[in-house]
Amino acid sequence: MHYFSLVPTFFMWWYGRGLKDLFSFLSALFSYTSNMFSVTTLLKTLFSPWKKLVGERGRGIEGLKLWLVDNLVSRAVGFIVRLFMIIFFLIVFILFAFFAVLAVIFWIGMPVFILAAFIYIFIGY
């Protein structure tokens, strides 16, 4: 007799708490990815020198030229590396979003697919 209440209870969990937990997991995954890449820090330090590698300023015009070239090269390297990291983050984020949509569709449709499979098996075409 209690087996008849199992099916509605399962569907209430599947489309209630289970779906909520799925969204919570996906939200945590997106948050983790964003924190792993430190996008806000990358954007704030986009034009900063790479690894803070800046040569010491020498004396005279030659020292100033060497210091400026060294500083500009370090900033260019930092910009390029940070830009590639941001682009890679965007690619990963888009892939995660695509698979998250697929996971939600799969989660919502799975009981219907299982029910259709049982009907197909027991009733036939």
C-alpha positions as CSV (number, residue, x, y, z in Angstrom):
1,M,0.0,0.0,0.0
2,H,2.9,2.4,0.7
3,Y,4.3,1.7,-2.7
4,F,1.6,3.8,-4.3
5,S,2.7,6.9,-2.4
6,L,6.3,6.3,-3.5
7,V,5.7,7.5,-7.1
8,P,4.2,10.9,-6.2
9,T,6.8,11.4,-3.5
10,F,9.5,10.7,-6.0
11,F,8.1,13.2,-8.5
12,M,7.7,15.8,-5.8
13,W,11.4,15.3,-4.8
14,W,12.6,15.1,-8.4
15,Y,10.9,18.3,-9.6
16,G,11.1,20.1,-6.2
17,R,14.2,19.5,-4.0
18,G,16.2,17.6,-6.7
19,L,15.8,20.4,-9.3
20,K,16.6,23.0,-6.6
21,D,19.8,21.0,-5.7
22,L,20.8,20.8,-9.4
23,F,20.5,24.6,-9.7
24,S,22.5,25.0,-6.5
25,F,25.2,22.7,-7.8
26,L,25.4,24.5,-11.2
27,S,25.5,27.9,-9.4
28,A,28.4,26.7,-7.2
29,L,30.2,25.3,-10.3
30,F,29.9,28.7,-12.1
31,S,31.0,30.5,-9.0
32,Y,34.0,28.1,-8.5
33,T,35.0,28.6,-12.2
34,S,34.8,32.4,-11.9
35,N,36.9,32.3,-8.7
36,M,39.4,29.8,-10.1
37,F,40.2,32.2,-13.0
38,S,40.0,35.3,-10.8
39,V,38.4,37.3,-13.6
40,T,37.8,40.4,-11.5
41,T,41.5,40.5,-10.5
42,L,42.6,39.8,-14.1
43,L,40.4,42.8,-15.3
44,K,41.7,45.1,-12.6
45,T,45.4,44.2,-13.3
46,L,45.1,43.9,-17.1
47,F,47.7,46.6,-17.8
48,S,50.0,45.8,-14.9
49,P,53.5,44.4,-15.5
50,W,53.8,40.6,-15.7
51,K,54.9,39.2,-12.3
52,K,55.8,42.8,-11.3
53,L,59.0,42.4,-13.4
54,V,60.1,46.0,-13.8
55,G,63.8,46.8,-14.1
56,E,65.5,49.4,-12.0
57,R,65.7,52.8,-13.6
58,G,69.3,53.7,-14.6
59,R,70.9,57.1,-14.8
60,G,70.6,59.4,-17.8
61,I,68.6,59.1,-21.0
62,E,69.9,55.6,-21.8
63,G,68.8,54.3,-18.3
64,L,65.4,55.9,-18.8
65,K,65.0,54.3,-22.3
66,L,66.0,50.9,-21.0
67,W,63.7,51.2,-18.1
68,L,60.8,52.3,-20.3
69,V,61.4,49.5,-22.8
70,D,61.7,47.0,-20.0
71,N,58.5,48.3,-18.4
72,L,56.5,48.3,-21.6
73,V,57.6,44.8,-22.6
74,S,56.6,43.5,-19.1
75,R,53.2,45.3,-19.3
76,A,52.7,43.9,-22.9
77,V,53.4,40.4,-21.7
78,G,51.1,40.8,-18.7
79,F,48.4,42.2,-21.0
80,I,48.6,39.3,-23.4
81,V,48.7,36.6,-20.8
82,R,45.8,38.1,-18.9
83,L,43.8,38.6,-22.1
84,F,44.3,34.9,-23.1
85,M,43.2,33.9,-19.6
86,I,40.1,35.9,-19.9
87,I,39.3,34.5,-23.3
88,F,39.9,31.0,-22.0
89,F,37.6,31.7,-19.1
90,L,34.9,32.9,-21.5
91,I,35.3,29.7,-23.6
92,V,35.0,27.5,-20.4
93,F,32.1,29.5,-19.1
94,I,30.2,29.2,-22.4
95,L,30.9,25.4,-22.4
96,F,29.7,25.1,-18.8
97,A,26.6,27.1,-19.7
98,F,25.8,24.8,-22.6
99,F,26.2,21.7,-20.6
100,A,24.2,23.2,-17.7
101,V,21.3,23.8,-20.0
102,L,21.6,20.2,-21.3
103,A,21.7,18.9,-17.7
104,V,18.6,20.8,-16.8
105,I,16.8,19.6,-19.9
106,F,18.0,16.0,-19.1
107,W,16.9,16.4,-15.5
108,I,13.4,17.6,-16.4
109,G,12.9,15.1,-19.1
110,M,14.3,12.0,-17.5
111,P,11.2,10.7,-15.7
112,V,9.2,11.2,-18.9
113,F,11.8,9.3,-20.9
114,I,11.7,6.4,-18.4
115,L,7.9,6.4,-18.4
116,A,7.9,6.3,-22.2
117,A,10.5,3.5,-22.2
118,F,8.3,1.4,-19.8
119,I,5.2,2.0,-21.9
120,Y,7.2,1.1,-25.0
121,I,8.5,-2.1,-23.4
122,F,5.2,-3.3,-22.0
123,I,2.7,-2.1,-24.6
124,G,4.9,-2.2,-27.7
125,Y,5.0,0.2,-30.6
